[in-house]
């Protein structure tokens, strides 16, 4: 059903595109988040030369900013070697992290000295015991808060990711989040990818009502997004919902064109070609991972909504909002 909707988005070729990409540092991680889609391969590492080649690939394509991500990049033994290789090659170096290593002042200082300027921290609950349970690590919450404090002392930009599901959806204190002074907060719908295909199914109706309230509480103090949620469950929050097509122009997300690693980076792509590559990758993800029902064809969000993940096909029903169909997503 998604094939009916992928070609109907209006693309703005005159708009600057996202020039930030993920730098995959391998799946190695010392936490065990229960919804992790790499949870069966968290001991796997990638060779340093392979990571260097990824960096060169991104540079050849013209990527200006990177997010180091795994796994947990900061526990990779070659962490400082990777930073050193990236230093002075990109306009901005960021990473995704559970915060454990950055609670150490010497570790975060050395990372800063090697160019780290932004950390997207995974804060899955403002209740300490719930957060620790989710990530499978006692003391994780305390270390995360120390890491955020350390980041602020060094003027490292702090952003937050919160994966929302049955364990935490009603246990998030937005006042506490505000006290952490993040520049961005992302509420993320649980992804049923790879090793997480059979995880507990999400109840969009209930969860989205809470996420909608969290957005209201935070929107005047920081940038806030709801990533990968179906539009129909939060019809009053359209401008906050971000899906795979948003990657094209969202400067804080990842460039879709370089996801697959199949582009000829030696070719000098035009701006329009880069936009089209990004669109194609978003389209591929939507077709491969999501579904829509016959009822969805009547929904005003039919063209701009990714849909619902395939693994929930027999467990979740869309909630169509009728009206004139929207084609411009930005």
Legacy VTK file of the C-alpha trace (Angstrom):
# vtk DataFile Version 3.0
C-alpha trace
ASCII
DATASET POLYDATA
POINTS 330 float
0.000 0.000 0.000
2.900 2.391 0.615
3.779 2.279 -3.080
0.659 4.343 -3.708
1.936 7.197 -1.557
5.692 7.439 -2.018
5.688 9.514 -5.207
3.232 12.166 -4.082
5.396 14.302 -1.777
6.285 17.757 -3.099
10.051 18.263 -2.991
11.632 21.695 -2.729
14.837 21.703 -4.777
15.678 25.270 -3.763
15.874 24.477 -0.074
19.239 23.649 1.580
19.489 19.953 2.374
20.724 18.047 5.386
24.503 17.706 5.266
24.947 15.570 8.385
25.440 11.807 8.338
25.795 8.867 10.682
29.293 7.494 11.140
28.811 3.849 12.062
31.495 2.857 14.583
30.273 -0.729 15.089
27.668 -2.415 17.291
29.748 -2.677 20.467
27.844 -1.560 23.575
28.112 -2.183 27.326
24.403 -1.599 28.051
21.487 -3.895 27.198
18.509 -1.729 26.293
15.558 -4.078 26.085
14.294 -2.624 22.780
17.684 -2.444 21.047
17.614 -3.737 17.488
21.265 -4.866 17.812
20.728 -6.690 21.092
22.042 -10.008 19.735
25.280 -8.503 18.419
26.429 -5.962 21.012
29.879 -7.521 21.306
30.692 -7.026 17.609
33.369 -4.519 16.635
34.449 -3.077 13.301
38.072 -2.737 12.259
39.506 0.760 12.520
40.495 0.836 8.843
36.904 0.038 7.916
35.683 2.970 10.022
38.284 5.251 8.431
36.997 4.234 4.989
33.477 5.192 6.067
34.770 8.593 7.097
36.498 9.065 3.758
33.323 7.985 1.961
31.306 10.669 3.749
33.912 13.314 3.048
34.061 12.410 -0.653
30.298 12.860 -0.933
30.526 16.269 0.718
29.138 15.567 4.199
29.998 18.433 6.578
28.770 17.139 9.950
28.774 13.666 11.520
27.073 11.762 14.313
29.176 8.896 15.671
26.818 6.059 16.453
26.846 2.316 17.123
26.244 0.538 19.417
27.809 2.913 21.873
30.632 4.696 20.097
32.285 5.963 23.268
33.083 2.429 24.500
34.810 1.481 21.257
38.527 1.094 22.188
39.424 3.172 19.117
37.163 6.055 20.190
39.966 8.609 20.474
41.601 7.398 17.258
38.294 7.906 15.447
37.869 11.403 16.867
41.428 12.270 15.981
40.861 11.125 12.376
37.662 13.188 12.162
39.102 16.294 13.768
39.464 19.237 11.357
37.746 17.257 8.594
34.137 18.103 9.525
32.417 21.319 10.567
30.825 19.572 13.539
31.361 16.286 15.359
28.504 14.845 17.381
27.728 11.446 18.859
24.844 9.440 20.238
25.419 8.118 23.734
23.970 6.558 26.869
26.330 8.861 28.757
28.243 6.316 30.792
31.737 7.209 29.609
31.063 10.936 29.535
30.369 10.946 33.272
34.170 10.801 33.567
35.491 14.379 33.417
38.860 13.384 31.961
37.242 11.263 29.248
34.841 13.991 28.116
37.585 16.628 28.285
39.834 14.600 25.986
36.873 14.010 23.654
36.229 17.743 23.579
39.906 18.443 22.896
39.653 16.129 19.875
36.686 18.012 18.451
33.496 16.607 20.027
30.991 19.463 20.202
27.584 17.811 20.589
26.087 14.753 22.295
22.651 13.288 21.695
21.980 11.505 24.989
19.549 8.617 25.393
17.304 9.486 28.334
14.550 6.894 28.378
12.866 7.935 31.589
13.153 10.664 34.211
12.490 8.033 36.885
15.917 6.667 37.828
14.839 3.089 38.521
12.802 2.842 35.299
15.628 4.244 33.174
18.135 1.807 34.707
15.747 -1.098 34.099
15.219 -0.105 30.470
18.944 0.103 29.690
19.881 -2.904 31.818
22.514 -1.069 33.844
22.320 -0.062 37.502
23.625 3.449 38.034
23.080 4.388 34.369
20.750 7.282 35.200
23.168 8.882 37.673
26.014 8.612 35.174
23.851 10.093 32.433
23.022 13.153 34.534
26.729 13.594 35.394
27.542 13.356 31.680
25.007 16.070 30.863
26.427 18.302 33.588
29.946 17.700 32.275
28.801 18.570 28.761
27.335 21.879 29.848
30.552 22.795 31.648
32.450 22.376 28.372
29.722 24.042 26.277
29.093 20.766 24.446
25.591 20.930 22.973
23.136 18.601 24.731
20.261 16.961 22.889
17.985 14.189 24.166
16.403 11.068 22.656
13.605 9.241 24.467
12.240 6.017 23.006
8.614 5.841 24.108
6.817 2.546 24.722
4.776 0.662 27.335
7.505 0.805 29.984
7.909 4.581 30.197
5.238 6.478 28.232
3.484 7.770 31.380
6.594 8.230 33.546
8.288 11.244 31.931
8.629 14.482 33.905
8.957 17.359 31.451
9.979 19.754 34.223
13.012 17.565 34.879
13.813 17.499 31.166
13.718 21.309 31.089
16.169 21.430 33.996
18.714 19.592 31.807
18.683 22.487 29.296
18.710 20.451 26.084
18.598 22.245 22.743
16.388 19.485 21.347
14.181 16.668 22.642
13.155 13.778 20.390
10.388 11.386 21.387
10.922 8.297 19.242
8.407 5.616 18.401
9.813 2.192 19.199
11.374 0.635 16.095
10.796 -3.032 15.278
13.989 -3.547 13.300
16.452 -6.446 13.128
16.716 -8.156 16.558
13.688 -6.261 17.868
11.054 -7.534 15.426
9.097 -9.489 18.040
9.172 -6.929 20.852
6.054 -5.969 22.794
3.680 -4.104 20.393
3.236 -0.377 20.905
-0.190 1.082 21.748
-0.121 4.203 19.578
-3.461 5.530 20.806
-2.475 5.672 24.461
1.173 6.557 23.986
0.553 9.363 21.508
-1.831 11.114 23.898
1.018 11.337 26.413
3.599 12.367 23.823
1.228 15.097 22.649
1.080 16.468 26.193
4.869 16.299 26.536
5.196 18.330 23.355
2.858 20.979 24.740
4.920 21.182 27.921
8.261 21.514 26.108
7.604 23.361 22.866
8.135 26.853 24.307
11.468 26.011 25.946
13.249 23.789 23.390
12.923 22.226 19.965
10.814 19.089 20.288
10.081 16.329 17.775
8.024 13.153 17.623
9.944 10.836 15.306
8.415 7.943 13.331
4.900 8.207 14.762
1.900 7.833 12.426
0.276 11.220 11.871
-3.231 9.920 12.445
-2.635 9.346 16.166
-1.506 12.952 16.783
-3.512 15.063 14.293
-2.976 18.259 16.297
0.808 17.874 16.311
1.541 17.702 12.585
4.439 20.152 12.636
6.261 18.179 15.343
6.065 14.761 13.688
9.185 13.829 11.712
9.504 10.775 9.502
11.885 9.391 6.881
11.230 12.119 4.326
12.126 14.784 6.854
15.734 13.558 6.828
16.174 15.405 3.536
15.995 18.874 5.100
16.420 18.261 8.844
19.917 19.538 9.732
19.963 17.559 12.994
19.076 14.234 11.413
21.018 11.904 9.072
21.445 12.308 5.347
19.502 9.529 3.644
21.544 9.532 0.440
24.613 8.007 2.124
22.763 5.411 4.218
23.225 2.503 1.857
26.891 3.142 1.034
26.303 2.528 -2.681
26.840 6.002 -4.136
29.780 6.861 -6.340
31.397 9.447 -4.100
33.943 10.305 -6.785
31.149 11.775 -8.863
30.385 15.440 -8.356
26.653 15.204 -7.645
24.536 18.281 -8.231
22.312 19.621 -5.475
19.222 18.280 -7.227
20.775 14.832 -7.602
21.558 14.767 -3.883
17.965 15.676 -3.085
16.734 12.905 -5.369
19.093 10.349 -3.806
17.827 11.310 -0.355
14.240 11.018 -1.514
14.898 7.588 -3.027
16.389 6.277 0.218
13.453 7.590 2.252
11.093 6.011 -0.261
12.912 2.683 -0.043
12.684 2.665 3.750
8.992 3.497 3.666
8.176 0.711 1.191
10.362 -1.855 2.947
9.443 -1.233 6.593
5.916 0.185 6.771
2.353 -0.666 5.776
-0.894 1.182 5.143
-4.424 -0.154 4.918
-7.177 0.564 2.430
-8.613 2.972 5.000
-5.347 4.919 4.924
-6.001 5.913 1.305
-8.861 8.084 2.594
-6.728 9.829 5.243
-5.507 13.375 4.676
-2.038 12.256 5.826
-1.838 9.416 3.295
1.004 10.933 1.249
3.085 12.429 4.042
2.792 9.643 6.643
5.200 6.689 6.691
2.481 4.433 8.039
2.815 1.728 10.687
5.740 -0.661 10.926
5.240 -4.003 9.187
5.770 -6.004 12.369
2.588 -4.420 13.796
0.436 -5.228 10.782
-1.845 -7.658 12.636
-1.662 -5.844 15.977
-2.353 -2.143 15.285
-5.038 -0.495 13.185
-4.508 3.006 11.708
-6.866 5.776 12.759
-7.568 7.719 9.505
-8.256 11.461 9.650
-10.448 12.417 6.720
-9.944 15.577 4.683
-8.099 16.981 1.702
-4.800 15.143 1.268
-1.617 16.963 2.274
1.307 16.700 -0.152
3.819 19.214 1.225
5.498 17.757 4.289
7.764 20.706 5.212
LINES 1 331
330 0 1 2 3 4 5 6 7 8 9 10 11 12 13 14 15 16 17 18 19 20 21 22 23 24 25 26 27 28 29 30 31 32 33 34 35 36 37 38 39 40 41 42 43 44 45 46 47 48 49 50 51 52 53 54 55 56 57 58 59 60 61 62 63 64 65 66 67 68 69 70 71 72 73 74 75 76 77 78 79 80 81 82 83 84 85 86 87 88 89 90 91 92 93 94 95 96 97 98 99 100 101 102 103 104 105 106 107 108 109 110 111 112 113 114 115 116 117 118 119 120 121 122 123 124 125 126 127 128 129 130 131 132 133 134 135 136 137 138 139 140 141 142 143 144 145 146 147 148 149 150 151 152 153 154 155 156 157 158 159 160 161 162 163 164 165 166 167 168 169 170 171 172 173 174 175 176 177 178 179 180 181 182 183 184 185 186 187 188 189 190 191 192 193 194 195 196 197 198 199 200 201 202 203 204 205 206 207 208 209 210 211 212 213 214 215 216 217 218 219 220 221 222 223 224 225 226 227 228 229 230 231 232 233 234 235 236 237 238 239 240 241 242 243 244 245 246 247 248 249 250 251 252 253 254 255 256 257 258 259 260 261 262 263 264 265 266 267 268 269 270 271 272 273 274 275 276 277 278 279 280 281 282 283 284 285 286 287 288 289 290 291 292 293 294 295 296 297 298 299 300 301 302 303 304 305 306 307 308 309 310 311 312 313 314 315 316 317 318 319 320 321 322 323 324 325 326 327 328 329
